[in-house]
Amino acid sequence: MKAAEKPDGSPAVLRVRDGTVDDLPFILEQERRPDFRGLLFDWSIERHREALSDPSKRYRVAIGETGALVGFCILGNLLGKNPIVIRLAAAEEGKGVGSALLRDAIDSVFSSLPAPALYLDVFPDNARAIRLYEKFGFKEAIQLRRATTINGEEKPLMVMALERPK
């Protein structure tokens, strides 16, 4: 998969591949970034190792032009009727990485599963993520007040859905 070229002519993402245990240090580093505090859950390495071996989950990582990892996506509930984007993060904003990973997730789910929709949840105050999801056609399905606790704070969640293209 190749993302669109950036204004300077360089692609942000050269390809997206399945994630492996070797990618976990990058994933953990991204989850723990200060700018993601309150927007992303951070899992322990043990939880990620379990998820990597879980057949209902799939890790995807984006590779940049230098060969370095530039983002990741975790898909879940792939054996059920309601697949979900569990987590999506880009190492740098505005480079097309999130778009490339989301396009990959959508293509992956709808080309291999009979699912009627792809779901995700997002904190309602994460305007940047919501704009990205809406750009791809995700629509708000429901708002859950006090749905979860992150960093000791109760937070609402917005569940968004993208219906299978006809």
C-alpha positions in Angstrom: 0.0 0.0 0.0 1.3 3.4 -0.9 -0.1 6.6 0.6 -0.6 9.8 -1.4 2.5 12.0 -1.9 3.0 14.9 0.5 3.6 18.4 -0.7 7.3 17.8 -0.7 6.8 14.8 -2.9 7.7 12.2 -0.4 5.3 9.5 0.6 4.5 9.3 4.3 3.8 5.6 4.2 5.5 3.2 1.8 3.6 0.1 3.0 1.5 -1.4 5.7 2.3 -4.9 7.0 1.2 -7.2 9.8 2.7 -6.3 13.2 4.9 -8.7 15.1 6.3 -8.9 18.6 9.4 -7.1 17.4 7.2 -4.0 16.8 6.0 -3.8 20.4 8.7 -1.4 21.6 7.5 1.1 19.0 3.8 0.5 19.8 4.5 1.0 23.6 6.4 4.1 22.9 3.6 5.6 20.9 0.9 4.7 23.5 2.9 6.4 26.2 3.6 9.7 24.4 2.6 12.7 26.5 0.4 14.1 23.7 -1.6 10.9 23.7 -2.2 11.0 27.4 -6.0 10.9 28.0 -6.6 10.0 24.3 -5.1 6.5 24.1 -5.0 3.6 26.5 -1.6 2.1 27.0 -1.4 -1.6 27.4 1.4 -3.6 29.1 3.8 -5.5 26.9 2.2 -8.7 28.3 -1.3 -7.6 27.1 0.1 -6.8 23.7 1.8 -10.2 23.4 -1.5 -11.9 24.3 -3.4 -9.7 21.7 -0.8 -10.6 19.0 -1.5 -14.3 19.5 -5.3 -13.8 19.6 -6.9 -14.9 16.3 -9.6 -12.3 16.8 -7.1 -9.4 16.7 -4.7 -8.1 14.0 -1.9 -5.7 14.3 -0.9 -3.6 11.3 2.1 -1.3 11.2 3.0 1.5 8.7 6.5 1.7 7.4 7.9 5.1 6.3 10.3 5.9 3.5 13.3 5.4 5.8 12.1 1.9 6.7 11.2 3.0 10.2 7.8 2.4 11.8 5.6 5.5 11.5 2.3 4.2 13.0 0.1 1.2 14.0 -3.4 0.0 14.1 -5.0 -2.8 16.1 -8.2 -4.4 14.9 -10.3 -6.6 17.1 -13.4 -8.8 17.1 -12.4 -10.2 13.7 -14.1 -13.5 14.4 -17.4 -11.9 15.4 -20.0 -9.9 13.5 -18.8 -6.5 14.7 -15.1 -5.8 13.9 -13.6 -2.8 15.6 -10.6 -0.6 15.3 -9.2 -0.9 18.8 -6.3 1.6 18.4 -4.8 3.7 15.7 -1.8 6.0 16.2 0.7 7.8 14.0 4.2 8.8 15.1 3.7 12.2 13.4 0.6 14.2 12.7 -0.3 15.5 9.3 1.8 13.0 7.3 -1.0 10.8 6.0 -0.1 7.9 8.3 -3.4 7.7 10.1 -5.2 7.8 6.7 -3.1 5.1 5.3 -3.7 2.8 8.3 -7.4 3.5 8.4 -7.7 2.8 4.7 -5.8 -0.5 5.2 -8.1 -1.4 8.1 -11.3 -0.7 6.1 -10.0 -2.6 3.1 -8.8 -5.5 5.3 -12.1 -5.9 7.1 -14.5 -5.5 4.2 -12.4 -7.7 1.8 -12.1 -10.6 4.2 -15.1 -10.5 6.5 -18.9 -10.5 5.9 -19.3 -7.8 8.5 -22.1 -5.2 7.9 -20.0 -2.4 9.5 -16.6 -1.5 11.0 -16.7 0.2 14.4 -14.4 2.2 16.6 -14.7 4.3 19.7 -13.1 7.6 20.3 -13.1 10.2 23.1 -15.4 13.0 22.0 -12.7 15.6 22.8 -10.4 14.0 20.2 -11.4 16.3 17.4 -8.5 15.4 15.2 -9.3 11.7 15.2 -13.0 12.4 14.7 -12.2 14.5 11.6 -10.1 11.6 10.2 -12.9 9.0 10.8 -15.6 11.3 9.3 -13.4 11.8 6.3 -13.6 8.1 5.7 -17.4 8.0 6.2 -17.6 6.9 9.8 -20.7 8.3 11.5 -21.6 8.6 15.2 -23.6 5.6 16.3 -23.9 6.3 20.1 -22.4 8.4 22.9 -21.6 6.6 26.1 -21.4 8.9 29.2 -18.8 7.9 31.8 -18.0 4.9 29.7 -14.4 4.4 30.8 -11.7 5.6 33.1 -8.3 6.7 31.8 -5.6 8.1 34.0 -8.0 8.2 36.9 -10.6 10.3 35.0 -14.1 9.1 34.0 -14.6 9.8 30.3 -17.3 9.4 27.8 -16.8 7.5 24.5 -18.3 8.1 21.1 -18.9 4.9 19.1 -18.6 5.4 15.4 -19.5 3.1 12.5 -18.7 2.7 8.9 -21.3 0.6 7.0 -20.1 -1.8 4.4 -20.0 -0.2 1.0 -22.8 -1.4 -1.2 
